[in-house]
Amino acid sequence: MGVHVTSFGAVVGLSPEKLAATVTATADDPIWTERESLLIRLVDELHDTSTVSDALYAELAKNWDKTQLIELTLINGFYHLIACNYSGKV
């Protein structure tokens, strides 16, 4: 389990089962709410392809407005920059 989910997961209300699911479950796992599943799919697509498909964007747009979608994308990008690209060099 990642350091951030271990440190902050409970604070944001993730149950022990959902904390474990961040490692073991897919976006389609029934442990996630519909909105959580959409967010996981968004993060997965951005990580895998650096894009958001039109189909996923249409689903996301039913739950979040354009400003929120931009913010979700930016948050993902900032996290990816910090957590995934750190080389240890200063």
HELIX and SHEET records of a PDB file:
HELIX    1   1 VAL A    3  PHE A    8  1                                   6    
HELIX    2   2 PRO A   16  THR A   24  1                                   9    
HELIX    3   3 GLU A   34  THR A   49  1                                  16    
HELIX    4   4 ASP A   54  ALA A   61  1                                   8    
HELIX    5   5 LYS A   66  TYR A   79  1                                  14    
HELIX    6   6 HIS A   80  CYS A   84  3                                   5    
END                                                                             
